[in-house]
Amino acid sequence: MAITGLISIIFGGMILGLQSSTNGRLSQRIGALETALVNFVGGAILLTFWLLFTRHGEILRIFTVPKWQLLGVFFGTGYLVLMTLAVPKIGVVAANITAISGQILASFIIDNFGFLGSNIIAFGLKRGIATILLILAMTALYQDQKPSSVLDKPKTKNPFFYLLALLSGSFLSIEGTMYGELGKSIGQFESSFYNFFIGSLLLTVLVLLFGKGSFNGIRKSSNWYLIGGLYGVIYLTSLVFGIPALGVGIAMIAIVLGQIVMSMLIETFGWFETPRQPLTFAKILTLIFLLIALTLIY
């Protein structure tokens, strides 16, 4: 079960990396919040059909579970909002790496104290060494990145926006933990459905209030860019299945590993209109550090 969960989460991370790339392209055409809404509505529709044909969970138990388990959707939406604020100020590369750091830091804290109903996994020597390796991995990755667009170039060094990105990453760990617990009560796919359905409602409000884009750009977009909801369903469901079995710390490192593997494939082969970039020693070193860190705490 544990090895199956690990493989599924690494795959989920790869799908998240795929989603990040396609969302980036789509957001240039229709806007960031609008892209998120397309993803969430698509995910909600897919899961509606899935649940209609399978009906293996207990969606109505959602009214009896502890209310804190239902707050994950706000952290997921909060991640999108905070990253939308941070990226234009500090650049895509710095924002993503800072968010990843927050994601892993929060996961270790959740594991160590057993927050949100998770099993306690103490922060010992192996996790200390893994943390050092993760810092080295993020440093190598940051040094290797070269700005390729206007969004990649930082416009300020104000630490406030780095804190926003760090906080946004921690929201992903909190969201994953909450949905892992919710999945135990109502079913894994039902937990994912709740996220996409309520998230669609929240994002509809955000788009109406703060949306700056236009859905007209959808007509000119590749179909690959319009199935972000499917990518999101695969990613979130892998977390819901995997976190209870593995713990948040292992799951988050596995997700990051999958993300980076997929981003390297996209950049190396130039998929989704991405400028080709060579596979450098720094990128290989990043993968090695992540693999060793994951092996240490697995």
N, C-alpha and C positions, 0 to 999 in steps of 0.2 A: 504493500500500500504506500509506504513512504517513498520508494523509488519511483513508483508510478506518479505520485503527487509531484515529486521533484521534476520529472520529465515534463509533466503537463504544465507546470509553472514556467519552466524555461521556454517552452513553446508559447505560452501565453505572453511572455516577455517579448518574444520575437514578433508576435502578432501586434503587440503594443507599439513596437518600433515601426512596424509597417503602417499602423494607424497614424502615428506621429508624422510620418513622411507624407502620406496622402492628405492628412488634415492640413498640413502646412501649405500644400499646393492649393487645396480647395479654399482655405481661408483667404488666400490672396485674391480669389475671385468673388467670394460672397461675404467675407468677414469672419472673425474668430468665433464670436458668440453664435452666429448663424450656422457655422460649421458644426459646433458642438450640438446645437439643436437638431440638425440633420442626423447626426450620429445617434443621439438619444431616441429620437422618434423611430428611426430605423431599427434600433435594438429592441424597442418596446413592441414594435409590430412583429418582428421575428419571434420574440419570446411568447407573444400572445398565441401565435399559431402553434408553437411548440407545446405550450401548456394545454391547449385545446385538444391536441392529439395524444398527449401522454398522461396528463393528470396524475402524476405519481406523488406529488407533494400535498401540502396542506396550506394553501394560500390564505384561507380564512383564519388561520392561527395568528395572522399578523395583528389581529385585534387583541390578542392575549399575551403577546411576548413583552418582555421589559421594554419600555419606551426608548431607552437609550440605543437599543439595537436598530431602531428605525432612523437614527440620525446620520447614518453613513452617507446618505444621498447629499446631505448638506456639505459634508467634507469633500465629496467628489466634485460637486459644483463649485465649492470654494477653491479647490485646486485650479480649476479652469479660470476663475475670476482673478486669482492672485497672479497666475502666470501671464494672463492678459495684461496685467498692470506692470509686471516686472520685465517681460521680454523687450518692449520698446525702449526701456531705460538702460538695461545692462547687456542686452544682446541675447540671442538664442543660445549660444554655446554656454556662456556664463550662467544663464538662468537654468538651463537643463542640468548642468553639473551640480549647481548649488541645490537644486530640487532633489536630485539623486542622493546627495549627501544628507539632506533632511529626512528623506525617506528611510535611509538605512539607520541613521541615528535614532529616529523615533521607534523603529522596529526593535532595536536592541533594548531600548528603555521599556517598551511594552512587554517584551519577553522577560526581562529581568524582574519586573515587579508584578507580572501577571495581570496587567491592566485589561479591562474590557472583557473579562471572562476567559482570557487566554491562559494556557499552561505556563507556569513559572520556569524559565530557562535562565539560570544565573549567568551573569557576565563574568566569565573566568578568563584564564590565561589564553586559551585558544581564541576566544572572541576578541581579546585585547590585541593579539597578533593579527587576527583577521581585520581589525579596524585599521591598523597601520598599513596593511596591504591595500585596503580599500582607499585610503588616503593617497597612497602611491599611485594606484590605478587612476583615480580621478585627476591627479596632478599630471600624469603622463598624457591622459586624454585631452586635458585642457591645453597643455603646451603644444599638442600636435594639431589642434584645430586652427584653421585659417579662415578669417571672415570671407564668405563668398557672396554676401548680399548686404543690403542696408540694414536688415534686421539683425545681422550678426555683429554689428559694430556698436559697442557700448556708448551711450551718450552721457552717462554720469557715473561717478564712483560713490555716490551716496549709499552708505551701508543699509539704509532703510529698504531699498529695493532688493538687496541681497537677502535681507531678513524675510521679505515677502516670499521670495523663491524658496528659501529654506523651510519656511512655514508651510508653503504649498506642498512640498515633498512629504513633510510629516503627515499632512492630511491624507495622502495616499495610503500610508501604513495604518492610520486610524480607520479609514474607510474599509480597507481589506479585512482588518480584525473584526469590525462590527458585522460585516456581511458574512464572515466565517461563522460567527455565533448565530446570526439570524438564519443562516442556511441549515444549522442543526435543528432549528425549531420548525421551519416551514418548508424546507427543501432547498437545494442549491439553485435550481433554475428559477424557483419562485422568488428567491432572494434577489437574483439578478433582474427578474422582471420588475420587482418593486423599485429597484434602483433606476431602471430606465424609464419606467412610467412616471414616477414622481419627479425624476430629473428632467423629463420632457416638460412637465408643468412649470418647474422652476425656471428653466431656460427660456420658455416662452415668455414669461414675465420679464426676464432680463433682456431678451431681445427687443421686446416692446419698449422698455424703458431706456436701454443703453445701446441697442444695436446700431451700428454705423454702416453695415454692409447692405447687400441686396441679393435676394434669392434668384435674380435673373441670371446670374453667372452660372447657375447649375446647368443650364442648357448647353454651355460650351465646355463643360467638364467631362473628363473621361469617366466611364462607369466605375473604374477602379477607385475613384475618389468619392463615390457616392455610397459605398458599402461599408463606411466606417462603423456603422451600427453593428454589423456582423463581427468586425474586428473587436469592437468593445465587448460584445457578448462573450466571445471566446476568452478574452483577457480576464474579465471579471469572474466568469464561471470557473476558470482555472484557479483563481485565488480562493474562491468560496470552497472549492473541493480541497485545495492543497494546504491552506493555512492551518486548519485544525489538526492536520496530521504532522506538519513539519515545524510549526511555529512561525512567527512573523519575520524574524531575522533571516532565517534561511530562505523563506519565500521572497523577501525583498531583494536579496542578493541574486537569487535565481532569475527574478524578473529583470534586474539590471543587466545581468549577463546576456539574457535573451535579447534585450533591447539593443545592446551594443553589437552583438553578432549580426542582427538584422540591419542595423545602420551601416555596418561595414560592408555588407553585401550590397546594399542599395548604392552606397557611394562608389564601391569598386566597379560595379557593372553599369552604373548610371541609370538605374531604374527610376520611373516616375519623374522624368525630366530633370533628374538631379545631376549636376555637373560631376563627371567622373573624378575620383581622387584615388591615388595609389594606396595600396595596403602597406602602411609604414611600420617600422620597427616599434614605434611608440604604441600603435594600436595592438600589435601582437603582444607587447609587454602588458598592456592593460588587460587583455584577455587572460594572460597567465596569472597575473595578480588576483583577478576575480575568481578564477578556477581554484587557486590555492586557498583563498579565503573561504570559498564555499565548501571545499573539502575539509578544511579545519573544523568548521562548525556543524557539518552534516552528521 
